[in-house]
Amino acid sequence: MKELKSIHKFFFKYKWKLLVGIIITIIARIFSLFLPPYINKSITAVENYLKTPGAGISAVKEELILYIFIIIGTTLLSAFFTFLMRQTIINVSRYVEYDLKNEIFKQYERLSLGFFKKNRTGDLMNRISEDVTQVRNYAGPAIMYSIQTITLFICVIPIMIYKAPTMAMYTLIPLPFLSVLIYKISKVIHERSTAVQAYLSDLSAFSQESFSGISVIKAYGIEPETNATLANLANEGKDKSMNLAKVNAWFMPLMILMIGLSTTLAIYVGGMQYINGKIHSIGIIAEFIMYVNFLTWPVAIVGWVTSIVQRAEASQKRINEFMSLTPEIQNETEENSLINGKITFNNVSLTYDDTNITTLNNVSFTLQKGETLALIGKTGSGKSTILDLIGRLYDVTGGEILIDNTPIRQINLYDLRNSIGAVPQDAFLFSDSIKNNIRFGKADATDEEIIEATKKAAVHENILGFTKQYDTVLGERGITLSGGQKQRVSIARAMIKDPKIYLFDDSLSAVDTETEEQILNNLRKISNEKTTIIVSHRISSVKNADKIIVLEDGKITQQGTHNQLISQEGYYKELYLNQLSEKEN
């Protein structure tokens, strides 16, 4: 149970609801215990009348009617309190589920980018859904049935022993065996359910990747291979689920067997005692049969609850694996930071801990507020990494980054990121309307501001061509739009934010040169006082920058203005001549 200690704080949070639920559970079970003795009394009343036929039948009728009203009344009260029991304890489990999911999601948001590179999305989704469900069962049904079991044990067994000790002893013999068998089965269930949970993570991850990459699957015609892989996963899951189902299948037969044995013993031993005159009414046998039925499910519950706890333990362990992780990127100051836009790199190096690849090596430059810097170089040269470091998605492994002459770690992380308008290389749009996707840059943006931003990003006319225009709901990852349209909507989202720093990561690669020039002209108009960094493979995108840096294998090989760089031999001049030749052709 050590893994489950982490959710006990939620029990304390809802302690009063839980306490009321426990009290109601006890009351519900106590009212249900009125049924057996009054069944006994009813049978005894009829039995006494049959023994003395001369007695008035009206008195027996009145007695039976009274007992029937008591049985119906207490049963209705028991049912009412059982309803309230579920409305309290089960509701608490839903509150715990809600809080736990929110806590997990917040931890996902806090964790650094490197965490998501090491973990599959499907697995993370399974932990916040399937695993949380298993924990909820511990926080609700397990507690509820445990209270019921304890209450019935405390009340029923002493009553049985008090009324007929010998019959009680024989009747209760099968129940411990049932509990032990269920416990043994629950251990096997724990092992097999853990395997099923792990399989569900694999299946979720595969499905999520397949749906996200469906265009690639179709383009390469690998549907049969994908189906075959899924079939193998499904067969593996079927085998694991069947193994679990086979063990679970023992529950009800064992319960029925033990109920039958206990009932048989109650009838036989009770009958013999009645014949021998040790008990004076057949009604006590009926009462005991009802007690057996009351106790059998709680005894089985001992094993079933153990199974729930073990499955919850396994699931919470999977959750705790990353809940205990400390984000690599920490906000080291709570004080607000005013960002103006000056950026300084002093001998900055970065080596990724997961691959041990050094992507930047002693990079140094200074960018004043309002200046535009262009980064150019071959794929894998470290251009995008510089943007990631400015947004502090990673911390440097060597050197130092300064923002307005202040070490980046001493700047409030949220103020830093709020001051940045970033357009990533792979433009990401959410499954929402175009309007709301742009509002991610500014939540309270008016329709006029949104239209103005899309005009600057040269996508307004495209949007007007859609049936629902700005209310058009995009598919997952913005699949409804073309690559160039996605990039321009992302640019509009950055522009509407009106940040201090713009970061464009090859965000015009899917746009034609005419549209590119229009966007760049608009960007120059709005970024006079903004610090701008543009990553591109096109000379046309970077030629007007105040500074241009050429990167190769994480090192700066050239830097200067466009005119300076085309006048010296190197990668920049070579790229310029190649693109100039292509344009002329």
LOROFI-501345 format. One line per field, with one value per residue (C-alpha): x, y, z. Coordinates in steps of 0.1 Angstrom, whole numbers, plus 5000, padded with zeros to 4 digits. Example, Ala and Ser with C-alpha at 12.3 -4.5 7.8 and 13.67 -1.06 7.14 Angstrom:
2
u <- [5123; 5137]
v <- [4955; 4989]
w <- [5078; 5071]
# end
This chain:
585
u <- [5000; 5030; 5025; 4989; 4999; 5003; 4965; 4957; 4958; 4926; 4909; 4918; 4905; 4871; 4872; 4837; 4820; 4839; 4829; 4793; 4795; 4809; 4782; 4755; 4771; 4769; 4733; 4723; 4737; 4721; 4687; 4692; 4698; 4662; 4651; 4663; 4649; 4615; 4614; 4622; 4594; 4569; 4577; 4576; 4541; 4528; 4545; 4529; 4495; 4498; 4508; 4477; 4449; 4425; 4442; 4425; 4437; 4431; 4458; 4483; 4472; 4478; 4512; 4522; 4510; 4531; 4562; 4556; 4554; 4586; 4604; 4592; 4600; 4635; 4642; 4631; 4652; 4682; 4677; 4675; 4706; 4724; 4715; 4729; 4760; 4767; 4760; 4787; 4815; 4813; 4811; 4842; 4860; 4850; 4863; 4896; 4897; 4891; 4918; 4943; 4938; 4943; 4974; 4988; 4980; 4997; 5027; 5028; 5027; 5055; 5078; 5105; 5106; 5131; 5106; 5082; 5110; 5116; 5080; 5053; 5021; 4999; 5016; 5011; 4974; 4969; 4983; 4960; 4929; 4931; 4955; 4936; 4904; 4920; 4930; 4895; 4882; 4904; 4892; 4855; 4842; 4871; 4864; 4826; 4827; 4853; 4831; 4801; 4822; 4835; 4800; 4784; 4812; 4809; 4771; 4761; 4786; 4779; 4742; 4746; 4767; 4743; 4712; 4726; 4763; 4766; 4748; 4768; 4801; 4792; 4776; 4807; 4832; 4832; 4836; 4873; 4882; 4863; 4883; 4916; 4908; 4898; 4929; 4951; 4932; 4936; 4974; 4973; 4949; 4973; 5001; 4979; 4961; 4995; 5004; 4971; 4977; 5012; 4997; 4970; 4998; 5015; 4982; 4974; 5008; 5006; 4971; 4980; 5011; 4992; 4964; 4988; 5009; 4980; 4990; 5025; 5009; 4986; 5014; 5037; 5009; 5018; 4982; 4987; 5019; 5002; 4972; 4995; 5013; 4980; 4967; 4998; 4992; 4955; 4963; 4988; 4963; 4936; 4959; 4966; 4930; 4918; 4944; 4930; 4894; 4900; 4912; 4883; 4859; 4866; 4850; 4813; 4815; 4835; 4809; 4780; 4798; 4805; 4769; 4756; 4778; 4770; 4733; 4734; 4751; 4726; 4697; 4713; 4727; 4697; 4673; 4690; 4690; 4653; 4646; 4666; 4648; 4679; 4662; 4625; 4617; 4623; 4624; 4659; 4671; 4656; 4672; 4706; 4703; 4698; 4728; 4748; 4737; 4746; 4781; 4791; 4795; 4814; 4838; 4843; 4848; 4879; 4896; 4880; 4890; 4925; 4925; 4913; 4940; 4967; 4956; 4954; 4988; 5002; 4986; 4996; 5032; 5031; 5017; 5042; 5071; 5068; 5048; 5080; 5101; 5114; 5112; 5146; 5135; 5126; 5113; 5139; 5123; 5087; 5094; 5081; 5107; 5105; 5117; 5130; 5146; 5184; 5198; 5234; 5250; 5283; 5302; 5269; 5271; 5244; 5247; 5214; 5215; 5194; 5215; 5248; 5249; 5265; 5243; 5259; 5296; 5308; 5283; 5286; 5266; 5247; 5215; 5202; 5166; 5148; 5175; 5168; 5191; 5190; 5203; 5213; 5230; 5227; 5201; 5213; 5236; 5219; 5197; 5164; 5183; 5192; 5155; 5147; 5174; 5160; 5125; 5143; 5129; 5164; 5191; 5226; 5253; 5280; 5283; 5256; 5225; 5216; 5183; 5187; 5221; 5204; 5212; 5182; 5178; 5172; 5143; 5108; 5101; 5065; 5073; 5101; 5078; 5049; 5073; 5080; 5060; 5073; 5064; 5079; 5092; 5064; 5034; 5010; 4973; 4947; 4914; 4895; 4883; 4908; 4896; 4904; 4937; 4948; 4935; 4961; 4983; 4959; 4929; 4909; 4916; 4887; 4875; 4890; 4924; 4923; 4915; 4943; 4968; 4957; 4961; 4997; 5003; 4988; 4962; 4930; 4919; 4924; 4902; 4875; 4874; 4863; 4826; 4826; 4855; 4871; 4847; 4861; 4871; 4904; 4912; 4938; 4972; 4955; 4953; 4924; 4949; 4978; 5013; 5016; 4982; 4992; 5024; 5006; 4979; 5008; 5025; 4992; 4990; 5025; 5018; 4985; 5005; 5026; 5056; 5090; 5108; 5098; 5112; 5106; 5119; 5119; 5082; 5081; 5094; 5060; 5051; 5058; 5084; 5058; 5038; 5070; 5081; 5047; 5048; 5084; 5075; 5046; 5069; 5095; 5067; 5056; 5090; 5108; 5110; 5109; 5139; 5135; 5153; 5146; 5158; 5157; 5172; 5163; 5185; 5154; 5141; 5173; 5190; 5175; 5185; 5207; 5230; 5233; 5250; 5260; 5261; 5279; 5280; 5269; 5296; 5295; 5315; 5304; 5286; 5279; 5253; 5241; 5265; 5294; 5287; 5282; 5316; 5335; 5339; 5318; 5285; 5264; 5278; 5276; 5239; 5232; 5246; 5228; 5194; 5201; 5208; 5176; 5156; 5170; 5163]
v <- [5000; 5023; 5036; 5045; 5068; 5096; 5099; 5099; 5137; 5136; 5116; 5143; 5169; 5152; 5138; 5151; 5137; 5105; 5104; 5110; 5082; 5058; 5066; 5061; 5028; 5015; 5027; 5011; 4977; 4979; 4985; 4955; 4933; 4938; 4915; 4880; 4881; 4893; 4865; 4842; 4858; 4855; 4818; 4812; 4829; 4806; 4776; 4784; 4788; 4754; 4738; 4753; 4753; 4766; 4800; 4829; 4835; 4872; 4876; 4858; 4880; 4912; 4899; 4889; 4923; 4941; 4920; 4926; 4964; 4963; 4942; 4965; 4997; 4986; 4973; 5007; 5025; 5003; 5009; 5047; 5048; 5025; 5051; 5079; 5057; 5056; 5093; 5101; 5075; 5069; 5107; 5111; 5087; 5108; 5139; 5120; 5110; 5146; 5159; 5132; 5137; 5174; 5168; 5145; 5169; 5198; 5176; 5169; 5206; 5212; 5185; 5196; 5190; 5162; 5141; 5140; 5129; 5099; 5089; 5079; 5099; 5068; 5056; 5090; 5090; 5055; 5066; 5095; 5074; 5037; 5039; 5066; 5046; 5017; 5041; 5055; 5020; 5019; 5054; 5044; 5008; 4994; 5017; 5013; 4975; 4973; 4993; 4971; 4939; 4952; 4963; 4929; 4909; 4929; 4926; 4893; 4869; 4878; 4875; 4841; 4828; 4843; 4827; 4792; 4787; 4752; 4761; 4793; 4773; 4749; 4775; 4798; 4770; 4774; 4812; 4815; 4790; 4813; 4843; 4825; 4812; 4847; 4861; 4836; 4843; 4881; 4877; 4861; 4888; 4915; 4901; 4896; 4929; 4947; 4930; 4940; 4977; 4977; 4962; 4989; 5015; 4999; 4997; 5034; 5045; 5025; 5037; 5073; 5072; 5055; 5081; 5109; 5095; 5082; 5104; 5087; 5053; 5060; 5077; 5047; 5021; 5003; 4997; 4959; 4961; 4984; 4962; 4932; 4950; 4959; 4923; 4911; 4936; 4927; 4890; 4896; 4917; 4891; 4864; 4886; 4896; 4860; 4849; 4876; 4867; 4830; 4838; 4863; 4836; 4817; 4844; 4837; 4798; 4799; 4822; 4801; 4769; 4784; 4798; 4764; 4746; 4771; 4769; 4731; 4730; 4755; 4734; 4701; 4711; 4733; 4706; 4680; 4705; 4712; 4675; 4670; 4699; 4721; 4749; 4755; 4770; 4763; 4801; 4803; 4781; 4806; 4834; 4817; 4811; 4849; 4856; 4832; 4852; 4885; 4872; 4854; 4885; 4904; 4874; 4873; 4911; 4906; 4890; 4912; 4944; 4930; 4926; 4962; 4975; 4955; 4968; 5003; 4999; 4988; 5017; 5043; 5030; 5037; 5072; 5079; 5071; 5105; 5124; 5122; 5136; 5171; 5192; 5200; 5235; 5253; 5288; 5301; 5334; 5344; 5381; 5395; 5402; 5430; 5419; 5444; 5421; 5422; 5387; 5376; 5342; 5338; 5306; 5286; 5249; 5222; 5185; 5165; 5140; 5114; 5111; 5127; 5147; 5182; 5204; 5238; 5244; 5277; 5299; 5337; 5366; 5397; 5409; 5444; 5452; 5459; 5441; 5412; 5381; 5355; 5319; 5299; 5266; 5230; 5206; 5197; 5227; 5239; 5267; 5255; 5247; 5284; 5293; 5265; 5279; 5315; 5301; 5281; 5248; 5235; 5248; 5252; 5227; 5253; 5290; 5315; 5332; 5367; 5385; 5422; 5415; 5392; 5354; 5337; 5314; 5345; 5356; 5346; 5317; 5327; 5363; 5352; 5329; 5354; 5379; 5355; 5350; 5317; 5301; 5265; 5247; 5222; 5246; 5230; 5239; 5225; 5208; 5241; 5269; 5291; 5320; 5302; 5289; 5325; 5335; 5312; 5342; 5366; 5352; 5384; 5393; 5409; 5398; 5430; 5422; 5386; 5398; 5424; 5397; 5374; 5402; 5408; 5370; 5370; 5344; 5364; 5359; 5321; 5320; 5340; 5313; 5287; 5279; 5289; 5313; 5321; 5296; 5267; 5239; 5224; 5187; 5173; 5192; 5215; 5188; 5207; 5234; 5232; 5235; 5272; 5280; 5264; 5283; 5316; 5310; 5303; 5335; 5354; 5338; 5351; 5386; 5391; 5384; 5416; 5401; 5416; 5388; 5370; 5336; 5322; 5287; 5282; 5292; 5304; 5272; 5262; 5297; 5310; 5337; 5364; 5357; 5354; 5389; 5403; 5387; 5398; 5434; 5434; 5419; 5446; 5472; 5458; 5447; 5480; 5478; 5440; 5416; 5391; 5359; 5341; 5306; 5299; 5280; 5308; 5338; 5359; 5354; 5365; 5391; 5421; 5410; 5433; 5403; 5369; 5339; 5308; 5276; 5243; 5214; 5237; 5263; 5298; 5297; 5330; 5361; 5396; 5413; 5400; 5423; 5413; 5375; 5374; 5391; 5364; 5327; 5303; 5285; 5317; 5329; 5294; 5291; 5326; 5318; 5285; 5300; 5329; 5305; 5285; 5317; 5327; 5293]
w <- [5000; 5001; 4966; 4975; 5003; 4978; 4974; 5011; 5010; 4989; 5017; 5041; 5017; 5016; 5051; 5061; 5030; 5036; 5073; 5065; 5039; 5064; 5089; 5063; 5052; 5088; 5092; 5058; 5069; 5104; 5089; 5065; 5096; 5107; 5079; 5092; 5128; 5116; 5090; 5119; 5140; 5111; 5106; 5143; 5145; 5118; 5134; 5168; 5152; 5135; 5168; 5186; 5159; 5185; 5188; 5170; 5135; 5137; 5163; 5140; 5111; 5131; 5142; 5106; 5092; 5118; 5109; 5072; 5077; 5098; 5071; 5043; 5063; 5073; 5038; 5023; 5048; 5041; 5003; 5009; 5030; 5005; 4978; 5000; 5007; 4970; 4966; 4992; 4991; 4953; 4948; 4969; 4946; 4916; 4933; 4940; 4903; 4892; 4915; 4906; 4868; 4873; 4894; 4867; 4839; 4858; 4863; 4826; 4820; 4845; 4832; 4807; 4770; 4774; 4794; 4764; 4741; 4763; 4768; 4743; 4742; 4743; 4775; 4791; 4781; 4795; 4829; 4832; 4821; 4828; 4857; 4874; 4870; 4889; 4917; 4918; 4925; 4955; 4967; 4963; 4960; 4980; 5010; 5007; 5006; 5033; 5057; 5047; 5054; 5088; 5099; 5089; 5106; 5138; 5139; 5123; 5137; 5174; 5167; 5151; 5180; 5205; 5190; 5181; 5188; 5173; 5141; 5138; 5141; 5113; 5091; 5093; 5085; 5046; 5048; 5058; 5030; 5006; 5018; 5015; 4980; 4968; 4983; 4964; 4932; 4938; 4938; 4904; 4893; 4904; 4883; 4852; 4855; 4857; 4825; 4809; 4820; 4804; 4772; 4771; 4772; 4742; 4723; 4731; 4720; 4687; 4680; 4687; 4665; 4637; 4637; 4639; 4610; 4589; 4560; 4559; 4562; 4533; 4512; 4516; 4512; 4544; 4556; 4555; 4576; 4601; 4603; 4609; 4637; 4653; 4649; 4667; 4695; 4696; 4698; 4726; 4744; 4739; 4754; 4784; 4789; 4786; 4812; 4835; 4826; 4834; 4869; 4874; 4863; 4896; 4917; 4912; 4911; 4944; 4960; 4949; 4961; 4995; 4998; 4989; 5015; 5043; 5034; 5034; 5067; 5082; 5070; 5081; 5115; 5122; 5112; 5135; 5164; 5158; 5158; 5190; 5206; 5209; 5190; 5192; 5159; 5122; 5118; 5132; 5103; 5078; 5098; 5096; 5058; 5054; 5076; 5054; 5023; 5041; 5050; 5018; 4996; 5023; 5028; 4990; 4991; 5014; 4984; 4958; 4977; 4980; 4942; 4938; 4961; 4943; 4909; 4923; 4938; 4904; 4887; 4913; 4910; 4873; 4880; 4908; 4884; 4869; 4896; 4917; 4889; 4894; 4862; 4848; 4841; 4873; 4879; 4903; 4911; 4920; 4913; 4881; 4854; 4829; 4795; 4770; 4745; 4746; 4742; 4749; 4744; 4762; 4751; 4752; 4748; 4750; 4751; 4752; 4781; 4763; 4732; 4745; 4712; 4715; 4694; 4704; 4711; 4725; 4707; 4715; 4701; 4713; 4700; 4710; 4716; 4683; 4662; 4639; 4638; 4611; 4617; 4587; 4583; 4573; 4589; 4625; 4628; 4660; 4647; 4664; 4696; 4700; 4699; 4724; 4747; 4745; 4755; 4782; 4770; 4779; 4802; 4788; 4798; 4794; 4792; 4800; 4784; 4794; 4789; 4794; 4810; 4836; 4836; 4821; 4851; 4873; 4852; 4860; 4837; 4830; 4823; 4799; 4779; 4779; 4763; 4734; 4702; 4688; 4655; 4655; 4625; 4626; 4630; 4655; 4655; 4679; 4670; 4674; 4652; 4634; 4655; 4688; 4675; 4669; 4703; 4719; 4714; 4731; 4749; 4749; 4713; 4695; 4660; 4645; 4661; 4648; 4613; 4614; 4625; 4597; 4572; 4583; 4581; 4546; 4554; 4557; 4521; 4524; 4555; 4538; 4512; 4538; 4543; 4579; 4576; 4610; 4627; 4606; 4630; 4621; 4622; 4646; 4643; 4618; 4591; 4574; 4562; 4538; 4551; 4541; 4557; 4589; 4591; 4584; 4610; 4635; 4625; 4631; 4665; 4673; 4659; 4678; 4711; 4704; 4722; 4730; 4712; 4680; 4673; 4637; 4632; 4594; 4596; 4560; 4544; 4530; 4517; 4481; 4477; 4469; 4501; 4520; 4510; 4520; 4554; 4560; 4550; 4575; 4601; 4597; 4602; 4635; 4649; 4650; 4688; 4689; 4690; 4662; 4654; 4621; 4613; 4576; 4546; 4523; 4516; 4507; 4543; 4560; 4537; 4555; 4590; 4611; 4618; 4601; 4618; 4599; 4620; 4613; 4637; 4666; 4659; 4644; 4611; 4597; 4609; 4595; 4573; 4540; 4520; 4541; 4538; 4500; 4496; 4514; 4506; 4526; 4531; 4529; 4495; 4481; 4492; 4478; 4444; 4442; 4451; 4427; 4399; 4407; 4406; 4373; 4358]
# end
